[in-house]
Amino acid sequence: MSAKFGTLLGTSVVKKQIVALTGLIGVGFIIGHVAGNSLILFGPEAINGYSDMLHAVPELLWIARLILVASLVLHVYFTILVTLENRAARVDRYALQANHGETNWAKKTMIYTGLLVFFFILFHLTDFTFPDKTGPDTVLTGSEGEASYGLYGLVWNSFLSVPRSLFYILAVCCVGLHLSHGIQSLFQTIGFFHDRYTEKIRLASNVLGALVALGFSLVPIFVILRHYTFGPDV
Ligand code: HEM
């Protein structure tokens, strides 16, 4: 049984399916996260309330985190394996690209955008997940009695730095690109090729990628515009 499982995992198709499935879990998380983040635009109560709700049942939160971390690790690990295999079988790779019109550029950017997204996530956790949500970094300019604005204050103050905001915008554009090419690859992996739908899938995944990049970017853009146009943040 376990030898059979090992052989199954060794096949290129199964590796690609694992990359696709774990990628899909990431897509689900990203869509939920971009929707949750948009609450920042509605003020401190909205986003802090949402965060409190997510942390209300720590066991559930940790199960979700474990699934996410496992998905990320498996996604990266099997992507590396598949990439190495593809390199070793260059002829097959060109044959596949010729068949399904996938450009070399799209494939190449997947590995770079993927790497950037991976390191961005590590940086991002140190930004908003690990820090104290009641400390001095959560106090907004102009707030009475140095009152803490919780997670809202932390995110807000963080995006007051223009270089950091620009870095976030670059990173979320990479997330959008990675996601749109990833979804197209996913359909190839599950063997869904149909002249009628391929163009529609490409368009839909590009629109989704653009919406994700735009949705995430709205937060730093909003903070910068609001702060540098209207002055004090409260
Ligand atoms: C402007 C863009 C973004 C903003 C403002 C943002 C904001 C946040 C905030 C405030 C948290 C902490 C939530 C809490 O502790 O309640 C968080 C956590 C997190 N974010 Fe983001 N995020 C952004 C983009 C992204 C992107 C693009 C990714 C992934 C590709 C991502 C992945 C994560 C992960 C994995 C966590 C940890 C979740 C956990 O606590 O388990 N974020 N983000």
Boltz pocket constraint, residues with backbone or C-beta under 6 A from the ligand:
constraints:
  - pocket:
      binder: B
      contacts: [[A, 30], [A, 33], [A, 37], [A, 51], [A, 54], [A, 61], [A, 65], [A, 117], [A, 121], [A, 124], [A, 125], [A, 128], [A, 129], [A, 151], [A, 155], [A, 168], [A, 171], [A, 172], [A, 175], [A, 216], [A, 217], [A, 219], [A, 220]]
      max_distance: 6.0
